[in-house]
Amino acid sequence: MATPTSRPRGNIEPRGDGSFRVRVYAGIDPVTRKPHYLKETVYGLSAAKKKRTELLHQVDQGRAAKTSCTFNHLLDKYFEQDLGLADKTLKDYRQMADDYIRPLIGGLTLPEVKKQLVHKVEGLYSELSKCKRRCGGKNGLIDHRNPERTGRQVPDLKGHRCNPRCLPHRCVPLARTTIRLIHTVISGACAAAERWQWMSPNPAARVKQPKRPRPNPQAPSAEQAAALVGAAFNQDVEWGTSIWILMMTGDRRKGHVNLQIKDFNFDKNLMRITDFKTQHERWILLDDITMELIAEQIERIRRRRRVLLGLETTGEEYLHSYKEDNSQPGSVDWFTHRFTAMAKQLGFQASPHKLRHYTATELIDAKVSVPAVAERLGHRSGGRTTLNYYAAWRRESDDAAMRVLADRMPELPQVRRNRYDRDRSIGQPCRTDPVIEQRIIELRTTELLSATKIKVRLEAEGIDVAASTIWLVLKRHGLNKLSQLEPQPSTSAQQEIDCGTMTPILSPPAPDPGPAGEPETPEELLRAMTETQQRLAALQSRLSTALAGLSDR
């Protein structure tokens, strides 16, 4: 009796164009609760069998996607989770997903995402690093904007009419920090899919993200901080008090504009800061002058509420508000706009967040411990964030460090070696034989030969000289640039200096004054040429004699 055989897993379906579709069962889809299949189309029966085996291994090892939902669905489920982010941060993440992620891979299923994520996302990062609009170098594009002064471009041109703010496109790269935030959203969604067993392993782990930009904190100087405080008090006492408190506390903007009367303890000179970014509260100590300014501000609020509105203070009033009864906090955007405009009028750029850098820099320069500074600013990294991203470099601190090191250096030894830079000028003693050096110069000036060709010519004459030596000789005499040279007649009777004795080796004969005036007749010209040839022959004879004497030595 024949033994029954089990049915093979997966099936191969032939297609009309010579291709085969491979389909392998991968379980129940956790999203749709329907059977989920892995599908691939290949050409050739042998390739189809190999692909079926590969898909079966993925299913057995748990590396296959468990669902065929799209990446858009994954992003929606990811943003529905409690990510522990501030409202503004979550809003920015959603906006980045709508602008960059969904148009690229939002319509892909998770099995397709596993195969294409690395290539597509790295290409996206490369394009954004060149132009945040991903124009691809196209010409004739227009950056359409709304008539209102909003920074964002028009996402949908339906019904849009161009206005003076619609200008020709100019490529502006997206900041590396923003690109890294896009990667944070992609990797977070893929990690959530891995935790939910929708997809394994996480394909975003193989994506190469842009390098973290080097921190360069820019804190206002002490003079600029004093100018900001003075300008703020000149505009308005309440505005000046607000800037003074912000500079003393180093608080974030949202926490600063949400300060309430109940957040101050005048008995112990304490102020409570609510950090809306980390959702933590902390109490910090303030000086007497700052507490007096705060008490005056609270008294103005009480007087205004009692006289104008007939209301008493309850402690819930906000210290910085644009309402007459101080029942609502001030606008963060308007606070920032007013501060930056004031700094611009003073002739420099500054923002409310830069005052946090100022506070950190001043405290660290005053030798306050880094953990204490980090606690005052609300950093939970033990001081790493404070040092890397908030403490700015100051020239005064560098000067103080130089003086400390100079005072603590050991005594300078009495005997020390002086090292001088090598002088390669023509007047310095040289190591090359003067006659060989003269021959090198002659080949260079008369025949315009390169250092390599001069070496070949000297080897043919029985002189062994390194090419580097030839190059140094040419450089010492200013002959290393061939383009500046012109062919010159052979002048073997040039003055030569012996590097050892500094005495002339060859002395040219006394110049013959020759006939007075220029030759006018052919006979006089022929006689002058004959005399010149005789002088050259005499010089060549003297040079041969000198070379023979040097070879005997």
C-alpha positions as CSV (number, residue, x, y, z in Angstrom):
1,M,0.0,0.0,0.0
2,A,1.5,3.4,-1.0
3,T,2.2,5.9,1.7
4,P,0.3,9.1,1.3
5,T,2.4,12.2,0.7
6,S,1.8,15.6,2.2
7,R,0.7,18.4,0.0
8,P,3.6,20.8,-0.8
9,R,3.5,24.2,0.8
10,G,3.1,27.1,-1.6
11,N,2.1,26.9,-5.2
12,I,3.5,28.1,-8.6
13,E,1.0,29.4,-11.1
14,P,2.1,29.8,-14.8
15,R,1.4,33.1,-16.5
16,G,0.9,33.7,-20.2
17,D,4.1,35.6,-20.9
18,G,6.4,32.8,-19.7
19,S,6.5,34.0,-16.1
20,F,5.4,32.2,-13.0
21,R,3.7,33.6,-9.9
22,V,4.8,32.1,-6.6
23,R,2.3,32.3,-3.7
24,V,3.1,31.1,-0.1
25,Y,0.7,31.2,2.8
26,A,2.0,33.4,5.7
27,G,-0.8,33.2,8.3
28,I,-3.7,35.4,9.2
29,D,-3.4,39.1,8.6
30,P,-3.5,40.8,12.0
31,V,-5.1,43.9,10.5
32,T,-7.8,42.5,8.1
33,R,-8.1,39.1,9.9
34,K,-7.9,37.4,6.5
35,P,-5.4,34.9,5.1
36,H,-2.2,36.5,4.1
37,Y,0.0,35.3,1.2
38,L,3.4,36.3,0.0
39,K,3.4,36.7,-3.7
40,E,6.3,37.0,-6.2
41,T,6.4,36.9,-10.0
42,V,9.6,35.5,-11.7
43,Y,10.6,34.2,-15.1
44,G,11.5,30.5,-15.5
45,L,10.3,27.4,-13.6
46,S,13.6,26.9,-11.8
47,A,13.7,30.5,-10.6
48,A,10.1,30.1,-9.4
49,K,11.0,27.0,-7.4
50,K,14.0,28.8,-5.8
51,K,11.7,31.8,-5.0
52,R,9.2,29.5,-3.3
53,T,11.9,27.9,-1.2
54,E,13.1,31.4,-0.2
55,L,9.6,32.6,0.8
56,L,9.0,29.4,2.8
57,H,12.3,30.1,4.7
58,Q,11.1,33.7,5.4
59,V,7.8,32.4,6.8
60,D,9.5,29.7,8.9
61,Q,12.1,32.1,10.4
62,G,9.5,34.8,11.1
63,R,11.2,37.3,8.7
64,A,8.2,37.7,6.4
65,A,5.7,40.6,6.7
66,K,2.6,39.4,8.5
67,T,0.2,41.8,6.9
68,S,-0.2,43.4,3.5
69,C,-1.4,46.8,4.8
70,T,0.1,49.9,3.4
71,F,2.7,52.1,5.1
72,N,0.0,54.9,5.3
73,H,-2.0,52.6,7.5
74,L,1.1,51.9,9.6
75,L,1.7,55.6,10.1
76,D,-1.9,56.2,11.1
77,K,-1.7,53.5,13.8
78,Y,1.7,54.8,14.9
79,F,0.5,58.4,15.5
80,E,-2.5,57.1,17.4
81,Q,-0.2,55.6,20.1
82,D,1.0,57.6,23.1
83,L,4.4,58.6,21.9
84,G,5.2,60.8,24.9
85,L,5.7,63.9,22.7
86,A,4.6,67.5,23.1
87,D,1.6,68.6,21.0
88,K,3.8,70.8,18.8
89,T,6.4,68.1,18.2
90,L,3.6,65.6,17.3
91,K,2.1,68.1,14.9
92,D,5.5,68.6,13.3
93,Y,6.0,64.9,12.9
94,R,2.6,64.5,11.2
95,Q,3.4,67.4,8.9
96,M,6.8,65.8,7.9
97,A,5.0,62.5,7.2
98,D,2.5,64.2,5.0
99,D,5.1,66.3,3.1
100,Y,7.9,63.7,2.6
101,I,7.0,60.1,3.7
102,R,3.5,59.4,2.5
103,P,4.1,60.6,-1.1
104,L,7.2,58.4,-1.3
105,I,6.3,55.1,0.3
106,G,2.8,55.6,1.7
107,G,1.1,53.5,-0.9
108,L,3.5,50.5,-0.6
109,T,2.5,47.4,1.2
110,L,4.7,46.2,4.1
111,P,6.2,43.3,2.0
112,E,7.1,45.9,-0.6
113,V,8.4,48.3,2.0
114,K,10.8,45.6,3.3
115,K,12.4,45.3,-0.1
116,Q,12.4,48.9,-1.3
117,L,12.6,51.0,1.9
118,V,16.4,51.3,2.0
119,H,16.8,52.4,-1.6
120,K,13.9,54.8,-1.6
121,V,14.5,56.5,1.7
122,E,18.3,57.0,1.1
123,G,17.4,58.5,-2.3
124,L,14.9,60.8,-0.5
125,Y,17.6,62.0,2.0
126,S,20.0,62.6,-0.9
127,E,17.5,64.7,-2.8
128,L,16.4,66.7,0.3
129,S,20.0,67.5,1.1
130,K,20.1,69.3,-2.3
131,C,16.6,70.8,-2.5
132,K,13.8,70.5,0.0
133,R,11.3,70.7,-2.9
134,R,13.1,67.8,-4.7
135,C,13.1,69.7,-8.0
136,G,15.8,67.5,-9.6
137,G,17.4,70.5,-11.2
138,K,14.4,71.4,-13.4
139,N,14.1,74.9,-14.8
140,G,11.1,77.2,-14.9
141,L,9.6,76.2,-11.5
142,I,7.7,78.6,-9.4
143,D,7.5,78.6,-5.6
144,H,3.8,79.4,-5.1
145,R,2.8,81.0,-1.7
146,N,-0.3,82.4,-0.2
147,P,-0.9,86.2,-0.2
148,E,-0.7,86.1,3.6
149,R,2.8,86.1,5.1
150,T,3.0,82.4,5.9
151,G,6.2,80.6,5.3
152,R,4.8,77.4,3.9
153,Q,4.3,76.9,0.2
154,V,0.8,76.2,-1.3
155,P,0.3,72.4,-1.2
156,D,-2.6,72.4,-3.6
157,L,-2.7,74.8,-6.6
158,K,-6.4,74.3,-7.2
159,G,-8.0,77.8,-7.2
160,H,-4.6,79.4,-6.5
161,R,-3.8,82.7,-8.1
162,C,-0.2,83.9,-8.2
163,N,0.7,86.9,-6.2
164,P,3.9,89.0,-5.7
165,R,5.0,86.4,-3.2
166,C,5.1,83.6,-5.9
167,L,8.8,83.8,-7.0
168,P,11.0,81.7,-9.3
169,H,12.2,78.5,-7.6
170,R,15.5,78.6,-5.8
171,C,17.0,75.4,-4.5
172,V,17.3,75.4,-0.7
173,P,18.6,72.2,1.0
174,L,16.6,70.9,3.9
175,A,18.4,71.1,7.2
176,R,20.2,67.9,8.3
177,T,18.4,68.1,11.6
178,T,15.0,68.0,9.8
179,I,16.1,65.1,7.7
180,R,17.1,63.2,10.9
181,L,13.6,63.9,12.3
182,I,12.1,62.4,9.1
183,H,14.2,59.3,9.8
184,T,13.0,59.3,13.4
185,V,9.4,59.0,12.1
186,I,10.2,56.3,9.6
187,S,12.3,54.2,12.0
188,G,9.7,54.7,14.8
189,A,6.9,53.4,12.6
190,C,8.9,50.4,11.4
191,A,10.0,49.6,15.0
192,A,6.3,49.7,16.0
193,A,5.4,47.3,13.2
194,E,8.2,45.0,14.4
195,R,6.8,45.1,18.0
196,W,3.3,44.4,16.7
197,Q,4.7,41.5,14.7
198,W,3.5,43.0,11.4
199,M,7.0,43.0,9.9
200,S,10.3,41.5,10.9
201,P,13.1,42.6,10.9
202,N,13.1,46.3,11.0
203,P,14.2,47.5,7.5
204,A,14.8,51.1,8.7
205,A,17.8,49.8,10.8
206,R,19.7,49.4,7.5
207,V,19.1,53.0,6.3
208,K,22.1,55.3,6.5
209,Q,20.8,58.5,8.0
210,P,22.6,61.9,7.6
211,K,25.3,62.8,10.1
212,R,24.4,64.7,13.1
213,P,25.3,68.4,12.6
214,R,28.1,69.7,14.8
215,P,26.7,71.7,17.7
216,N,27.5,75.4,17.4
217,P,25.7,77.3,20.2
218,Q,25.5,81.0,19.7
219,A,24.9,82.8,23.0
220,P,24.5,86.6,23.2
221,S,27.5,88.3,24.8
222,A,27.2,90.2,28.1
223,E,27.0,93.5,26.3
224,Q,24.2,92.2,24.0
225,A,22.3,90.9,27.0
226,A,22.6,94.2,28.7
227,A,21.4,96.0,25.6
228,L,18.4,93.7,25.4
229,V,17.4,94.3,29.0
230,G,17.8,98.1,28.6
231,A,15.8,98.2,25.3
232,A,13.0,96.0,26.9
233,F,12.6,98.3,29.9
234,N,12.6,101.4,27.6
235,Q,9.7,99.9,25.6
236,D,7.6,98.8,28.6
237,V,8.1,98.0,32.3
238,E,6.2,94.7,32.1
239,W,8.0,93.7,28.9
240,G,11.4,94.5,30.6
241,T,10.4,92.5,33.6
242,S,9.5,89.5,31.4
243,I,12.9,89.6,29.6
244,W,14.7,89.9,33.0
245,I,12.9,86.9,34.4
246,L,13.6,84.9,31.2
247,M,17.3,85.8,31.4
248,M,17.5,84.8,35.0
249,T,15.7,81.5,34.8
250,G,16.7,80.3,31.3
251,D,13.2,78.9,30.9
252,R,11.7,77.8,27.6
253,R,9.3,80.1,25.8
254,K,6.1,78.2,26.5
255,G,6.9,77.6,30.1
256,H,7.8,81.3,30.5
257,V,4.5,82.7,29.0
258,N,2.5,80.2,31.1
259,L,3.9,81.5,34.5
260,Q,1.1,82.1,37.0
261,I,1.1,84.0,40.3
262,K,0.7,80.8,42.2
263,D,4.1,79.6,40.8
264,F,6.1,82.0,43.2
265,N,7.0,81.4,46.8
266,F,8.1,84.8,48.2
267,D,9.0,83.4,51.6
268,K,11.8,81.2,50.2
269,N,12.5,83.1,46.9
270,L,11.4,80.1,44.8
271,M,9.8,79.9,41.4
272,R,8.1,76.8,40.0
273,I,8.8,76.0,36.3
274,T,6.6,73.7,34.4
275,D,8.6,72.1,31.5
276,F,6.0,71.5,28.7
277,K,8.6,69.6,26.7
278,T,9.5,67.0,29.3
279,Q,6.3,67.2,31.4
280,H,8.3,67.8,34.6
281,E,8.2,70.5,37.2
282,R,11.1,72.0,39.1
283,W,11.7,74.7,41.7
284,I,14.6,77.2,41.2
285,L,16.0,79.8,43.5
286,L,15.9,83.5,42.5
287,D,17.7,86.6,43.9
288,D,16.1,89.5,45.8
289,I,16.1,91.9,42.9
290,T,14.2,89.5,40.6
291,M,11.7,88.7,43.3
292,E,11.1,92.5,43.8
293,L,10.4,92.9,40.1
294,I,8.0,89.9,40.2
295,A,6.2,91.4,43.2
296,E,5.8,94.7,41.4
297,Q,4.4,93.0,38.4
298,I,1.9,91.0,40.5
299,E,0.9,94.3,42.2
300,R,0.2,95.9,38.8
301,I,-2.0,93.0,37.8
302,R,-4.0,93.2,41.1
303,R,-4.5,96.9,40.7
304,R,-5.6,96.6,37.1
305,R,-8.1,93.9,37.9
306,R,-9.5,95.7,40.9
307,V,-9.8,99.2,39.4
308,L,-10.8,98.3,35.8
309,L,-12.7,95.1,36.2
310,G,-13.6,95.0,39.9
311,L,-12.0,91.5,40.3
312,E,-9.8,90.1,42.9
313,T,-6.7,88.0,42.2
314,T,-7.0,84.2,42.7
315,G,-3.5,83.1,41.9
316,E,-4.5,81.7,38.6
317,E,-3.7,84.8,36.7
318,Y,-0.8,84.7,34.2
319,L,2.2,86.9,34.7
320,H,2.7,87.5,31.0
321,S,-0.6,88.0,29.2
322,Y,-2.2,90.2,26.5
323,K,-5.6,90.2,28.2
324,E,-6.7,92.9,30.6
325,D,-7.6,90.4,33.3
326,N,-4.5,88.2,32.7
327,S,-6.8,85.2,32.4
328,Q,-5.0,83.7,29.4
329,P,-1.3,83.2,28.7
330,G,0.6,85.2,26.2
331,S,1.2,84.0,22.6
332,V,4.5,82.2,22.2
333,D,4.7,83.3,18.5
334,W,4.0,86.9,19.3
335,F,6.6,86.8,22.2
336,T,9.2,85.5,19.8
337,H,8.4,88.0,17.1
338,R,8.6,91.0,19.5
339,F,11.9,89.7,21.0
340,T,13.6,89.1,17.6
341,A,12.4,92.5,16.3
342,M,13.9,94.2,19.3
343,A,17.2,92.5,18.8
344,K,17.2,93.4,15.1
345,Q,16.7,97.1,16.0
346,L,19.8,96.8,18.3
347,G,21.9,95.5,15.3
348,F,22.2,91.8,16.0
349,Q,20.2,88.5,15.8
350,A,18.9,86.9,18.9
351,S,15.9,84.7,19.9
352,P,14.3,83.9,23.3
353,H,15.9,80.4,23.1
354,K,19.4,82.0,22.8
355,L,18.9,83.3,26.3
356,R,19.0,79.7,27.5
357,H,22.4,79.5,25.9
358,Y,23.4,82.7,27.5
359,T,22.4,81.4,31.0
360,A,24.2,78.1,30.5
361,T,27.4,79.9,29.2
362,E,27.5,82.5,32.0
363,L,27.0,79.9,34.7
364,I,29.7,77.5,33.4
365,D,32.1,80.4,32.9
366,A,31.4,81.3,36.6
367,K,32.6,77.7,37.5
368,V,29.1,76.5,38.5
369,S,29.0,72.7,38.4
370,V,27.6,71.3,35.2
371,P,25.0,69.1,37.0
372,A,23.7,72.2,38.8
373,V,23.4,74.1,35.5
374,A,21.7,71.2,33.8
375,E,19.2,70.9,36.7
376,R,18.4,74.6,36.5
377,L,17.8,74.4,32.8
378,G,15.7,71.2,33.0
379,H,18.2,68.9,31.2
380,R,17.8,65.2,32.2
381,S,21.0,64.0,30.5
382,G,23.3,64.7,33.5
383,G,25.0,67.7,31.8
384,R,25.8,66.2,28.4
385,T,23.2,68.3,26.6
386,T,24.2,71.4,28.5
387,L,27.8,71.1,27.5
388,N,27.3,69.9,23.9
389,Y,24.4,72.1,22.8
390,Y,24.1,75.1,25.2
391,A,27.5,76.2,26.5
392,A,29.0,78.6,23.9
393,W,32.7,79.4,23.3
394,R,33.8,82.7,24.7
395,R,37.1,84.6,23.9
396,E,37.3,85.7,27.5
397,S,37.3,82.0,28.7
398,D,40.0,81.1,26.2
399,D,42.2,83.9,27.4
400,A,41.7,82.8,31.0
401,A,42.6,79.2,30.1
402,M,45.8,80.5,28.4
403,R,46.8,82.4,31.5
404,V,46.2,79.4,33.8
405,L,48.3,77.1,31.6
406,A,51.1,79.7,31.2
407,D,51.2,80.1,35.0
408,R,51.4,76.3,35.6
409,M,53.9,75.4,32.9
410,P,57.4,74.3,34.2
411,E,60.5,76.4,33.8
412,L,62.0,76.7,30.4
413,P,65.3,74.7,30.1
414,Q,68.5,76.7,29.8
415,V,69.8,74.6,27.0
416,R,67.3,74.1,24.2
417,R,67.7,73.2,20.6
418,N,66.9,76.0,18.1
419,R,65.6,74.7,14.9
420,Y,65.6,77.0,11.9
421,D,63.7,76.6,8.7
422,R,65.9,75.5,5.8
423,D,67.0,78.3,3.6
424,R,67.1,77.2,0.0
425,S,68.1,80.5,-1.5
426,I,71.0,80.8,-4.0
427,G,73.3,82.5,-1.5
428,Q,73.3,79.5,0.9
429,P,75.9,76.7,0.7
430,C,74.6,73.8,-1.4
431,R,75.6,70.1,-1.5
432,T,75.5,69.7,-5.3
433,D,78.8,69.8,-7.3
434,P,79.0,73.4,-8.7
435,V,80.0,72.1,-12.2
436,I,77.1,69.6,-12.2
437,E,74.8,72.4,-11.0
438,Q,75.9,74.6,-13.8
439,R,75.3,71.9,-16.3
440,I,71.8,71.4,-15.0
441,I,71.1,75.2,-15.3
442,E,72.5,75.2,-18.8
443,L,70.3,72.3,-20.0
444,R,67.3,74.0,-18.4
445,T,67.8,77.5,-19.9
446,T,69.0,76.5,-23.3
447,E,66.9,73.5,-24.2
448,L,64.0,73.9,-21.7
449,L,64.3,70.3,-20.5
450,S,62.3,68.9,-17.6
451,A,64.0,67.4,-14.5
452,T,63.4,63.9,-15.8
453,K,65.0,64.7,-19.2
454,I,67.9,66.5,-17.6
455,K,68.5,63.3,-15.5
456,V,68.5,61.2,-18.7
457,R,70.9,63.6,-20.4
458,L,73.3,63.6,-17.4
459,E,73.3,59.8,-17.3
460,A,74.3,59.8,-20.9
461,E,77.2,62.0,-20.0
462,G,78.2,59.7,-17.2
463,I,76.9,61.8,-14.4
464,D,74.6,60.1,-11.8
465,V,72.2,62.7,-10.1
466,A,68.8,62.0,-8.5
467,A,65.8,63.7,-10.0
468,S,64.9,65.2,-6.6
469,T,68.4,66.9,-6.5
470,I,67.8,68.3,-10.0
471,W,64.5,69.7,-8.9
472,L,66.0,71.3,-5.8
473,V,68.7,73.0,-7.9
474,L,66.1,74.4,-10.3
475,K,63.9,75.6,-7.4
476,R,66.9,77.3,-5.7
477,H,67.6,79.2,-8.9
478,G,64.0,80.0,-9.7
479,L,63.9,77.8,-12.7
480,N,61.2,75.3,-11.5
481,K,58.4,76.9,-13.6
482,L,59.0,76.0,-17.2
483,S,56.3,78.4,-18.5
484,Q,58.3,81.4,-17.3
485,L,61.5,80.4,-19.2
486,E,62.5,81.3,-22.7
487,P,65.3,79.6,-24.7
488,Q,68.7,81.3,-24.1
489,P,71.9,80.9,-25.9
490,S,74.5,78.7,-24.2
491,T,76.5,80.8,-21.7
492,S,79.1,78.5,-20.3
493,A,81.1,81.4,-19.1
494,Q,78.7,82.3,-16.2
495,Q,80.1,83.0,-12.8
496,E,80.3,79.8,-10.7
497,I,80.7,79.8,-6.9
498,D,82.4,76.9,-5.0
499,C,80.1,75.9,-2.1
500,G,83.2,75.0,0.0
501,T,85.5,77.9,-0.6
502,M,83.2,80.5,-2.2
503,T,85.9,81.3,-4.8
504,P,85.4,81.6,-8.5
505,I,86.2,78.4,-10.6
506,L,85.8,79.9,-14.0
507,S,86.5,83.5,-14.7
508,P,85.3,84.8,-18.0
509,P,87.9,86.7,-20.1
510,A,87.8,90.5,-19.9
511,P,85.1,91.8,-22.2
512,D,86.4,93.1,-25.4
513,P,85.0,96.5,-26.1
514,G,85.1,95.6,-29.8
515,P,84.9,98.2,-32.5
516,A,83.3,101.4,-31.6
517,G,79.7,101.7,-32.8
518,E,77.7,99.1,-34.7
519,P,79.0,97.4,-37.8
520,E,77.7,99.1,-40.8
521,T,79.3,97.3,-43.8
522,P,79.2,93.5,-44.6
523,E,83.0,93.3,-44.0
524,E,82.6,94.8,-40.5
525,L,79.7,92.4,-39.7
526,L,81.8,89.4,-40.9
527,R,84.7,90.4,-38.8
528,A,82.5,90.9,-35.6
529,M,81.0,87.4,-36.1
530,T,84.5,85.8,-36.4
531,E,85.7,87.5,-33.2
532,T,82.6,86.3,-31.4
533,Q,83.2,82.7,-32.5
534,Q,86.8,82.9,-31.3
535,R,85.8,84.1,-27.9
536,L,83.2,81.3,-27.6
537,A,85.9,78.7,-28.6
538,A,88.2,80.1,-25.9
539,L,85.5,79.9,-23.3
540,Q,84.7,76.3,-24.3
541,S,88.4,75.3,-24.0
542,R,88.6,76.8,-20.5
543,L,85.5,74.9,-19.4
544,S,86.9,71.6,-20.7
545,T,90.2,72.2,-18.8
546,A,88.3,72.9,-15.6
547,L,86.2,69.8,-15.9
548,A,89.3,67.7,-16.6
549,G,90.9,69.1,-13.4
550,L,87.8,68.3,-11.3
551,S,87.8,64.7,-12.6
552,D,91.4,64.2,-11.7
553,R,90.7,65.4,-8.2
